[in-house]
């Protein structure tokens, strides 16, 4: 037995190296633990900084702010990141108490600062940048000839190509695109009407979300819609899709940019202010810039990711179009009246004077063509009716109803209201009748008819287009009596605005102005035949 080997001898012989190795491991682990705890202990005070960012940069911000920022005296800044749509943050700034608001806010655009009202926000830098472009398919770009010559903003948005315009109240890209149209045209009435035309064109087409529009662009086809989006969204969309046909169109005048401003909220002091400054510094650092560029945003020098040319975007930075947040806010206010449908009874003068030559036609054909063009843009939830008037047009009555007021998408014996109106507008040049113009009697009758058919969910008005003066004083109302009657019949629960259009130099603009003033409406002069189309668009813009 004594010669038998100890079964544990080998293990005992190897135990010393193993113990040494184990000791080294313990020391390393202990060292690591000591380092980790030392790092943790360095944060004697943790100051939480609430950071709210636009959803598309939520992941980037979380990664950049994942680790605490160590400061002097054992203070650490710890970020809590929330991804939230800017419109919701704007609402929070107006409704919540100061301690419930973020300390740092990074929306997608500085345009939101104008909508924040009196909220205490201070710009302290920029996290990223991306120009606003029009996304569509390569096939659409080639079909439209834009691969050879870039379109202007107005040309693109008011053209025949379908638009997928997002909700203007919640989307900075859509608002920026419309502001670019207005800015490219120099502002003023013409620019406002171009914006109205673009909005109405978008509403007129089939409803399509931005996501669906981008999907159509990725699939290809010449009928892919135009979608106002950030360049980065085109890049990101293509990174996630193989064989995508989606490309960015850069309008000729340049592009406004989403500038992702870093905004301090409120006026903190002490450790809170120090911690916020540290988080701001990280969000505006070179590290943040590099991370943003990898995600498809542009650097401060306009540089793009190395694979930009393969991602539907161009390497060269487009010309920057600056937007004034206050002016854009005013534009939104003007466009807000388009959010509610209109209910408009139109009355067209068919007296003999409408035969007066204009260009290649007559005043009557001019009025017909302008009305048909406007009708083609009006969305289907608008309600329109059509009268004509002259003098004793129908028995002793100066007016005649051609089409009752109905929504344009309404079914009328198997046809749409829009189609019925289009056909009846074609008949106007053939309806001209000898005699004078019963302007005042017609106006009062139209106001009463519109009030009887009042829709509380719509903007209710009548539009009277005439090229002459009232010639029915002997048998009908005088201007004085009309104004008195309109005032006496005013109904604040059913307001009806009169929009008067004076066509040509012989029209009584002064009378139309008094009628419009009495009803809270508007009067327009279209002495130059080319003005009529603009006037009709402007009448829609001013209708509310």
Backbone torsions as a table, in degrees:
resi	resn	phi	psi	omega
1	UNK	NA	-34.8	-175.7
2	UNK	-67.2	-21.8	179.5
3	UNK	-82.9	-14.1	-179.6
4	UNK	-66.1	137.8	178.6
5	UNK	-68.6	144.3	175.2
6	UNK	-69.5	118.6	-177.3
7	UNK	-61.8	-14.9	179.7
8	UNK	-100.7	0.8	-174.2
9	UNK	-63.2	-44.6	-178.3
10	UNK	-61.1	-42.3	-179.4
11	UNK	-65.1	-38.4	179.3
12	UNK	-67.7	-34.2	-179.6
13	UNK	-66.1	-35.3	-177.8
14	UNK	-89.0	-6.1	-172.1
15	UNK	-69.1	-30.1	-177.4
16	UNK	-65.5	-50.3	176.6
17	UNK	-59.7	-38.4	-179.4
18	UNK	-65.6	-39.9	178.8
19	UNK	-65.3	-37.9	178.2
20	UNK	-63.7	-44.2	179.5
21	UNK	-63.5	-43.1	179.5
22	UNK	-61.9	-37.1	178.2
23	UNK	-64.7	-39.8	177.8
24	UNK	-62.0	-44.6	179.4
25	UNK	-59.4	-44.3	-179.9
26	UNK	-61.2	-42.8	-180.0
27	UNK	-64.2	-39.6	179.3
28	UNK	-65.7	-46.2	179.1
29	UNK	-62.3	-44.0	179.5
30	UNK	-61.9	-39.6	177.5
31	UNK	-63.4	-40.7	178.3
32	UNK	-64.7	-43.2	179.4
33	UNK	-64.4	-38.7	178.8
34	UNK	-62.9	-41.4	178.2
35	UNK	-64.1	-43.5	-178.4
36	UNK	-63.2	-45.9	-178.6
37	UNK	-68.7	-32.6	176.4
38	UNK	-62.3	-41.9	178.5
39	UNK	-62.7	-42.7	-179.6
40	UNK	-66.0	-43.4	-179.0
41	UNK	-65.4	-21.3	178.8
42	UNK	-64.1	-23.9	179.5
43	UNK	-93.0	74.4	177.8
44	UNK	-65.0	-34.2	179.2
45	UNK	-128.1	124.9	178.3
46	UNK	-105.2	117.7	-179.6
47	UNK	-104.6	112.2	-178.8
48	UNK	-78.2	133.8	177.4
49	UNK	-117.8	117.3	179.0
50	UNK	-81.5	121.6	-177.5
51	UNK	-120.3	120.9	176.8
52	UNK	-111.1	129.1	-175.6
53	UNK	-131.1	160.5	173.8
54	UNK	-61.3	143.7	-173.3
55	UNK	-54.1	-37.1	-174.5
56	UNK	-70.0	-14.6	176.7
57	UNK	-112.3	13.5	-177.8
58	UNK	-60.6	-48.5	-178.7
59	UNK	-65.0	-42.4	177.8
60	UNK	-58.3	-46.1	-178.3
61	UNK	-65.4	-40.0	179.2
62	UNK	-62.6	-41.2	179.8
63	UNK	-67.0	-41.5	-178.8
64	UNK	-67.5	-31.2	-174.3
65	UNK	-108.1	18.3	-176.2
66	UNK	-65.8	-35.8	-178.7
67	UNK	-96.7	145.4	175.4
68	UNK	-62.6	151.0	175.9
69	UNK	-99.4	115.1	-178.4
70	UNK	-79.2	131.5	-178.5
71	UNK	-121.9	179.2	-179.1
72	UNK	-67.9	151.3	173.0
73	UNK	72.7	23.6	178.8
74	UNK	77.6	10.3	179.0
75	UNK	-87.1	135.1	175.2
76	UNK	-126.7	136.9	175.4
77	UNK	-94.3	123.0	-178.7
78	UNK	-118.1	119.7	-176.0
79	UNK	-90.0	138.8	168.9
80	UNK	-113.9	110.6	-172.9
81	UNK	-96.9	131.6	175.4
82	UNK	-124.5	127.3	175.2
83	UNK	-92.1	125.3	-174.1
84	UNK	-151.3	141.5	176.6
85	UNK	-61.3	135.7	-177.2
86	UNK	-55.5	-35.9	-178.3
87	UNK	-62.4	-33.3	178.0
88	UNK	-71.3	-38.3	177.4
89	UNK	-64.7	-39.1	176.0
90	UNK	-57.6	-43.7	177.8
91	UNK	-63.2	-39.3	178.1
92	UNK	-64.0	-40.4	-179.3
93	UNK	-60.3	-30.5	-178.5
94	UNK	-86.8	-23.6	-169.2
95	UNK	-111.5	-26.5	-171.7
96	UNK	-95.5	158.9	175.3
97	UNK	-71.8	159.9	-174.3
98	UNK	-57.0	-39.5	-176.2
99	UNK	-73.2	-9.1	177.8
100	UNK	-99.1	-0.1	-177.6
101	UNK	-93.6	157.7	175.3
102	UNK	-67.0	156.9	173.7
103	UNK	-85.7	-30.9	179.1
104	UNK	-133.8	135.6	-178.9
105	UNK	-127.7	129.5	176.8
106	UNK	-124.2	85.5	174.3
107	UNK	-76.7	179.0	-179.8
108	UNK	-81.0	-19.2	-174.8
109	UNK	-149.1	147.9	174.3
110	UNK	-67.8	-12.5	177.8
111	UNK	-59.0	-27.1	-178.4
112	UNK	-69.1	-21.2	-178.4
113	UNK	-63.9	-32.9	178.2
114	UNK	-68.7	-28.1	-179.5
115	UNK	-86.6	-8.9	179.5
116	UNK	-79.7	-5.1	177.2
117	UNK	62.6	-128.2	-177.0
118	UNK	-91.3	10.5	-179.7
119	UNK	-60.2	139.0	-176.8
120	UNK	-77.8	85.3	177.5
121	UNK	-118.0	137.6	-177.7
122	UNK	-128.0	118.6	177.4
123	UNK	-69.5	132.1	-177.7
124	UNK	-131.6	14.9	179.3
125	UNK	150.5	-170.9	-179.4
126	UNK	-136.3	138.4	179.9
127	UNK	-86.6	-39.2	-175.9
128	UNK	-161.1	177.7	178.4
129	UNK	-151.9	144.2	176.1
130	UNK	-155.5	124.5	179.7
131	UNK	-68.5	150.7	175.1
132	UNK	-83.6	129.6	-177.9
133	UNK	-129.7	177.4	173.0
134	UNK	-109.5	114.6	-179.5
135	UNK	-89.5	137.0	175.3
136	UNK	-161.7	-168.0	-178.3
137	UNK	-93.1	158.3	174.7
138	UNK	-60.0	-37.6	179.8
139	UNK	-61.6	-41.1	179.7
140	UNK	-65.5	-42.1	179.7
141	UNK	-60.4	-44.2	-179.7
142	UNK	-69.9	-39.2	179.3
143	UNK	-62.9	-36.6	-179.0
144	UNK	-84.9	-6.3	-179.7
145	UNK	77.3	15.1	-176.5
146	UNK	-80.7	-11.3	175.1
147	UNK	-72.1	-18.3	178.6
148	UNK	-101.4	-34.2	179.7
149	UNK	-145.5	122.0	-178.7
150	UNK	-67.1	140.6	177.4
151	UNK	-78.4	162.6	168.0
152	UNK	-81.7	164.3	179.6
153	UNK	-58.5	-46.8	-178.1
154	UNK	-64.5	-44.0	178.9
155	UNK	-58.5	-43.0	-176.8
156	UNK	-68.7	-47.5	-173.2
157	UNK	-80.8	-20.9	-179.6
158	UNK	-106.4	13.4	-179.8
159	UNK	-86.3	-161.2	-175.7
160	UNK	-86.4	-19.2	-177.2
161	UNK	-67.2	137.2	179.8
162	UNK	-60.5	150.5	179.7
163	UNK	-119.1	141.0	171.0
164	UNK	-114.9	77.9	-176.8
165	UNK	-88.6	125.1	-179.0
166	UNK	-72.6	175.1	177.6
167	UNK	-60.8	117.4	-175.1
168	UNK	-66.7	-22.0	-179.0
169	UNK	-76.5	-17.3	-173.5
170	UNK	-123.6	-1.1	-169.7
171	UNK	-129.2	117.4	-177.6
172	UNK	-70.8	-30.7	-179.9
173	UNK	-63.9	-46.8	-179.7
174	UNK	-63.3	-43.5	178.5
175	UNK	-64.3	-40.7	179.3
176	UNK	-62.8	-40.2	179.8
177	UNK	-63.0	-43.2	179.5
178	UNK	-69.6	-37.6	176.2
179	UNK	-64.3	-33.0	177.3
180	UNK	-66.5	-37.7	175.9
181	UNK	-59.9	-49.2	-178.3
182	UNK	-63.9	-44.5	-179.0
183	UNK	-66.3	-38.9	-179.2
184	UNK	-64.5	-27.7	179.5
185	UNK	-93.4	5.9	174.0
186	UNK	84.9	9.6	-179.6
187	UNK	75.5	-175.0	178.8
188	UNK	85.5	-172.3	-173.4
189	UNK	-63.2	-44.2	-179.5
190	UNK	-60.4	-42.0	179.9
191	UNK	-66.3	-42.7	178.3
192	UNK	-59.5	-42.0	-179.2
193	UNK	-68.0	-33.3	175.6
194	UNK	-64.2	-39.0	177.1
195	UNK	-65.0	-44.6	178.2
196	UNK	-58.5	-44.4	-179.2
197	UNK	-60.5	-41.7	179.9
198	UNK	-64.5	-43.5	-179.8
199	UNK	-64.8	-45.8	-179.8
200	UNK	-64.5	-36.9	178.5
201	UNK	-62.6	-39.8	179.0
202	UNK	-67.1	-40.1	179.9
203	UNK	-71.0	-28.4	-177.3
204	UNK	-70.1	-34.7	-177.6
205	UNK	-75.9	174.9	177.8
206	UNK	-63.4	141.1	-178.6
207	UNK	-63.0	130.2	179.7
208	UNK	-147.8	130.2	178.0
209	UNK	-76.2	163.9	176.9
210	UNK	-61.6	-39.6	-179.8
211	UNK	-62.1	-43.4	178.6
212	UNK	-66.3	-37.1	178.2
213	UNK	-63.6	-41.9	178.1
214	UNK	-66.2	-38.3	178.3
215	UNK	-63.0	-40.5	177.9
216	UNK	-64.4	-38.4	177.1
217	UNK	-64.7	-39.7	178.4
218	UNK	-65.1	-36.4	-179.1
219	UNK	-72.1	-24.0	-180.0
220	UNK	90.8	178.6	-177.7
221	UNK	110.8	142.0	-175.6
222	UNK	-70.5	-15.0	-178.3
223	UNK	-96.0	10.2	178.2
224	UNK	-60.7	137.4	-176.9
225	UNK	-74.0	168.1	171.8
226	UNK	-92.5	133.4	-178.4
227	UNK	-126.7	114.4	175.1
228	UNK	-69.8	112.2	-179.6
229	UNK	-142.1	173.4	173.0
230	UNK	-78.1	151.8	176.4
231	UNK	-57.9	-38.1	-178.9
232	UNK	-61.3	-32.6	179.2
233	UNK	-68.3	-35.4	174.8
234	UNK	-63.4	-47.0	179.0
235	UNK	-58.2	-50.5	-177.0
236	UNK	-63.1	-41.7	-179.9
237	UNK	-61.9	-41.7	-180.0
238	UNK	-72.5	-29.9	177.4
239	UNK	-64.8	-27.5	-176.3
240	UNK	-96.8	3.7	-175.7
241	UNK	-137.4	130.8	176.6
242	UNK	-82.8	144.6	176.6
243	UNK	56.8	37.4	179.3
244	UNK	-74.5	142.1	177.2
245	UNK	-101.5	10.1	-175.9
246	UNK	-76.4	132.9	177.8
247	UNK	-136.9	161.2	177.3
248	UNK	-99.1	133.1	174.8
249	UNK	-102.5	129.9	-178.3
250	UNK	-109.4	103.4	-178.8
251	UNK	-57.4	154.3	-169.9
252	UNK	-61.2	-34.2	-175.5
253	UNK	-75.2	-13.3	-174.7
254	UNK	113.8	-175.4	-175.8
255	UNK	-133.0	136.9	166.9
256	UNK	-70.2	159.9	-176.6
257	UNK	-121.8	144.0	164.0
258	UNK	-78.9	118.9	-170.8
259	UNK	-104.8	-0.2	176.9
260	UNK	40.2	64.0	-177.7
261	UNK	-68.2	143.0	172.6
262	UNK	-94.3	119.0	-172.6
263	UNK	-119.1	128.3	168.3
264	UNK	-77.7	142.3	178.1
265	UNK	-116.8	127.1	179.2
266	UNK	82.6	-169.9	-177.4
267	UNK	-133.3	69.3	-179.0
268	UNK	-71.5	165.0	178.9
269	UNK	-139.1	173.3	175.4
270	UNK	63.7	-142.3	-178.2
271	UNK	-59.2	-34.9	-179.7
272	UNK	-62.0	-45.0	179.7
273	UNK	-64.7	-39.5	179.8
274	UNK	-64.3	-44.2	-179.7
275	UNK	-65.4	-41.3	179.0
276	UNK	-62.5	-41.7	178.4
277	UNK	-60.1	-38.5	179.8
278	UNK	-66.2	-41.0	178.6
279	UNK	-67.7	-41.0	177.0
280	UNK	-60.1	-43.0	-179.7
281	UNK	-60.7	-38.2	179.6
282	UNK	-70.8	-38.5	-179.9
283	UNK	-68.7	-23.6	-178.1
284	UNK	-108.1	14.1	-175.9
285	UNK	-81.2	169.0	174.8
286	UNK	-62.7	-33.4	177.5
287	UNK	-62.5	-42.1	177.5
288	UNK	-64.9	-40.7	179.2
289	UNK	-61.6	-44.7	-179.0
290	UNK	-63.8	-40.7	179.3
291	UNK	-65.1	-40.3	179.3
292	UNK	-64.6	-41.4	179.9
293	UNK	-63.2	-38.8	178.0
294	UNK	-63.3	-24.6	179.6
295	UNK	-90.6	1.6	175.5
296	UNK	105.0	1.4	174.7
297	UNK	-81.5	165.7	177.8
298	UNK	-94.9	149.2	175.2
299	UNK	-76.7	177.1	-177.7
300	UNK	-64.0	-25.2	178.8
301	UNK	-92.0	9.0	179.9
302	UNK	86.1	2.4	-177.9
303	UNK	-69.2	150.4	179.7
304	UNK	-117.0	170.6	174.6
305	UNK	-58.2	157.3	-177.6
306	UNK	-60.7	-29.1	-177.9
307	UNK	-96.7	23.4	-176.8
308	UNK	-56.6	-42.1	-176.9
309	UNK	-63.9	-19.8	179.2
310	UNK	-96.6	5.2	-173.1
311	UNK	-120.6	19.4	175.2
312	UNK	82.5	5.1	179.2
313	UNK	-122.1	161.2	-178.1
314	UNK	-93.8	153.5	179.6
315	UNK	-70.3	-43.0	-175.5
316	UNK	-72.0	134.4	177.4
317	UNK	-70.1	133.8	178.0
318	UNK	-70.6	160.1	174.1
319	UNK	-57.9	134.1	-177.8
320	UNK	-81.6	129.1	173.7
321	UNK	-103.9	114.1	179.8
322	UNK	-78.7	137.9	177.3
323	UNK	-117.8	137.8	177.4
324	UNK	-89.2	114.0	-177.8
325	UNK	-53.0	-39.4	-179.2
326	UNK	-66.3	-40.5	179.2
327	UNK	-67.4	-37.3	178.5
328	UNK	-67.0	-37.9	177.2
329	UNK	-62.1	-40.6	177.6
330	UNK	-64.2	-39.5	177.5
331	UNK	-61.4	-42.1	177.7
332	UNK	-59.9	-39.3	177.8
333	UNK	-61.7	-41.4	179.2
334	UNK	-68.2	-34.8	-179.4
335	UNK	-77.1	-18.7	-176.0
336	UNK	-61.2	-28.2	178.8
337	UNK	-66.8	-20.1	178.1
338	UNK	-78.9	-11.6	-178.2
339	UNK	-69.7	-30.3	178.1
340	UNK	-94.0	140.9	179.3
341	UNK	-66.4	156.7	177.2
342	UNK	-101.4	152.2	170.6
343	UNK	-129.1	102.7	-171.0
344	UNK	-122.5	124.8	170.4
345	UNK	-97.5	117.2	-178.7
346	UNK	-100.9	139.0	179.1
347	UNK	-126.4	118.1	-176.1
348	UNK	-107.0	132.2	177.1
349	UNK	-69.0	127.2	176.5
350	UNK	-123.6	29.5	175.9
351	UNK	-73.1	165.0	-173.5
352	UNK	-56.5	-31.9	-177.1
353	UNK	-61.6	-18.4	178.4
354	UNK	-71.1	-3.7	174.8
355	UNK	-80.1	-8.4	-177.8
356	UNK	-54.4	133.6	-176.9
357	UNK	-67.9	141.0	175.4
358	UNK	-142.0	114.9	-180.0
359	UNK	58.9	-124.7	179.2
360	UNK	-91.9	5.9	-178.4
361	UNK	-141.4	-140.3	-179.2
362	UNK	-130.9	173.4	175.4
363	UNK	-59.4	-35.9	-179.6
364	UNK	-65.7	-43.8	179.5
365	UNK	-70.1	-33.4	176.6
366	UNK	-63.1	-46.8	179.1
367	UNK	-62.2	-41.7	178.8
368	UNK	-60.3	-49.6	-175.5
369	UNK	-65.2	-41.0	179.4
370	UNK	-65.3	-40.6	179.7
371	UNK	-66.7	-40.9	179.2
372	UNK	-65.5	-38.4	178.4
373	UNK	-64.8	-43.4	177.9
374	UNK	-64.7	-41.8	-179.9
375	UNK	-58.6	-34.4	-177.7
376	UNK	-66.9	-19.9	-178.6
377	UNK	-97.1	-21.2	-171.7
378	UNK	-70.3	132.1	-179.0
379	UNK	-67.7	160.8	-171.6
380	UNK	-68.7	-17.9	179.9
381	UNK	-87.5	0.8	171.5
382	UNK	-77.6	146.6	177.3
383	UNK	-112.9	126.9	179.9
384	UNK	-130.8	144.3	172.9
385	UNK	-129.8	165.9	-175.1
386	UNK	-136.5	124.8	169.7
387	UNK	-117.4	160.1	166.0
388	UNK	-125.4	154.9	-179.8
389	UNK	-148.5	155.1	175.4
390	UNK	-156.9	-117.6	176.2
391	UNK	-133.2	120.5	-178.6
392	UNK	47.2	55.1	-175.6
393	UNK	-71.6	-35.7	-177.3
394	UNK	-133.1	92.9	-172.2
395	UNK	68.1	-127.0	177.5
396	UNK	-92.9	10.0	-176.0
397	UNK	-100.6	137.9	-175.6
398	UNK	-81.4	-10.4	-174.7
399	UNK	-128.9	160.8	175.9
400	UNK	-142.3	137.5	178.2
401	UNK	-86.5	123.6	175.7
402	UNK	-94.0	-40.1	-179.4
403	UNK	-141.9	123.1	176.4
404	UNK	-63.4	157.7	-179.4
405	UNK	-75.3	118.9	177.8
406	UNK	-145.1	161.2	174.8
407	UNK	-63.3	145.5	-173.1
408	UNK	-65.9	-24.7	177.9
409	UNK	-89.1	0.0	-178.0
410	UNK	-65.1	145.5	178.2
411	UNK	-83.5	126.0	178.3
412	UNK	-123.7	91.1	-179.5
413	UNK	51.7	50.1	175.9
414	UNK	86.8	-0.3	177.5
415	UNK	-125.9	160.2	177.4
416	UNK	-83.3	156.0	174.5
417	UNK	-57.1	-37.2	179.7
418	UNK	-59.3	-44.7	-179.4
419	UNK	-65.5	-39.0	179.2
420	UNK	-64.4	-45.2	178.3
421	UNK	-61.9	-42.6	-179.7
422	UNK	-59.3	-42.0	179.4
423	UNK	-66.7	-42.6	-178.1
424	UNK	-71.0	-32.6	174.5
425	UNK	-62.4	-36.6	177.1
426	UNK	-61.2	-26.3	-176.2
427	UNK	-82.5	-10.4	-172.9
428	UNK	-59.8	-46.8	-179.6
429	UNK	-58.8	-26.9	179.5
430	UNK	-86.5	-1.5	-177.5
431	UNK	-100.8	2.3	-177.0
432	UNK	-61.1	139.3	-172.7
433	UNK	-133.1	143.8	178.0
434	UNK	-62.6	155.3	177.5
435	UNK	116.0	-172.3	-174.1
436	UNK	-93.1	-155.7	-174.9
437	UNK	-126.6	117.8	177.3
438	UNK	-91.3	66.8	-172.2
439	UNK	-68.3	-45.3	-171.9
440	UNK	-72.6	-45.3	178.8
441	UNK	-61.7	-40.0	-179.7
442	UNK	-65.2	-42.7	-179.3
443	UNK	-60.4	-46.2	-179.4
444	UNK	-64.6	-42.6	-179.9
445	UNK	-63.5	-38.8	-179.4
446	UNK	-68.0	-40.8	177.6
447	UNK	-61.1	-44.2	179.9
448	UNK	-64.7	-41.7	179.6
449	UNK	-64.9	-41.3	179.0
450	UNK	-65.3	-36.8	179.1
451	UNK	-69.3	-37.3	178.3
452	UNK	-64.6	-28.5	-179.0
453	UNK	-108.5	30.7	-173.7
454	UNK	-62.5	138.3	176.2
455	UNK	-117.0	111.7	-176.6
456	UNK	-67.9	-13.1	179.7
457	UNK	-92.2	-0.7	-175.7
458	UNK	-127.1	167.3	171.6
459	UNK	-87.1	115.2	-173.5
460	UNK	-99.8	129.3	-179.3
461	UNK	-158.2	168.6	170.8
462	UNK	-123.7	147.1	178.6
463	UNK	-120.1	120.0	-178.4
464	UNK	-112.7	119.9	178.7
465	UNK	-112.4	122.7	-178.4
466	UNK	-143.4	151.9	176.6
467	UNK	-111.5	8.2	-175.0
468	UNK	-135.2	-156.2	178.8
469	UNK	-122.3	163.2	177.3
470	UNK	-65.4	129.9	-178.6
471	UNK	-127.3	36.1	-175.5
472	UNK	-130.6	27.6	-175.5
473	UNK	-63.7	-32.6	-176.2
474	UNK	-67.8	-42.7	-175.6
475	UNK	-103.2	-14.5	-174.5
476	UNK	-124.4	-160.6	-177.2
477	UNK	-71.0	148.3	165.9
478	UNK	-91.1	167.8	178.4
479	UNK	-62.0	-41.1	180.0
480	UNK	-60.4	-45.1	-179.3
481	UNK	-67.2	-36.1	178.5
482	UNK	-62.6	-46.1	-178.3
483	UNK	-64.2	-39.5	178.3
484	UNK	-63.2	-44.1	-178.6
485	UNK	-66.4	-42.8	178.3
486	UNK	-60.2	-40.2	179.6
487	UNK	-66.7	-42.0	-177.3
488	UNK	-70.6	-26.7	-177.5
489	UNK	-98.5	7.8	179.0
490	UNK	-58.6	133.4	-179.4
491	UNK	-128.2	108.0	-176.5
492	UNK	-64.8	-21.6	178.0
493	UNK	-83.0	-18.5	179.7
494	UNK	-136.8	66.6	-177.3
495	UNK	-72.0	137.5	176.7
496	UNK	-124.3	118.4	179.3
497	UNK	-93.1	140.3	175.7
498	UNK	-101.9	123.8	174.8
499	UNK	-107.7	113.5	-177.8
500	UNK	-103.2	134.3	178.4
501	UNK	-120.7	116.0	179.5
502	UNK	-94.5	109.9	-176.0
503	UNK	-98.2	113.9	178.1
504	UNK	92.0	168.5	-173.8
505	UNK	-73.2	-16.6	-176.8
506	UNK	-92.5	-5.2	-178.0
507	UNK	-72.8	148.4	-176.6
508	UNK	-87.3	80.4	-178.7
509	UNK	-64.5	-36.8	-178.0
510	UNK	-60.3	-42.2	178.9
511	UNK	-66.3	-42.0	179.0
512	UNK	-63.0	-35.7	179.1
513	UNK	-65.5	-40.2	179.1
514	UNK	-67.8	-39.0	178.5
515	UNK	-65.3	-44.0	179.8
516	UNK	-62.9	-42.8	179.9
517	UNK	-61.6	-38.1	-178.0
518	UNK	-68.5	-21.2	-176.6
519	UNK	-115.0	4.9	-177.9
520	UNK	74.1	22.2	-178.3
521	UNK	-97.0	-145.9	-176.1
522	UNK	-150.7	148.6	176.3
523	UNK	-123.1	141.6	-176.7
524	UNK	-130.6	148.5	175.3
525	UNK	-111.8	130.1	176.5
526	UNK	-123.6	67.6	179.9
527	UNK	-68.5	-45.1	174.9
528	UNK	-79.6	124.9	-179.0
529	UNK	-53.3	-32.1	-179.0
530	UNK	-67.8	-15.3	-177.9
531	UNK	-77.4	-19.3	-168.9
532	UNK	-62.6	-44.6	179.5
533	UNK	-59.7	-44.0	178.8
534	UNK	-62.1	-41.1	-179.2
535	UNK	-61.9	-43.0	-178.3
536	UNK	-66.0	-39.6	176.0
537	UNK	-63.9	-42.4	-178.7
538	UNK	-66.6	-34.5	177.4
539	UNK	-61.2	-38.0	176.1
540	UNK	-66.1	-41.3	-179.3
541	UNK	-63.6	-35.7	-175.1
542	UNK	-92.2	0.7	-167.2
543	UNK	-64.3	-24.3	-178.1
544	UNK	-97.6	NA	NA
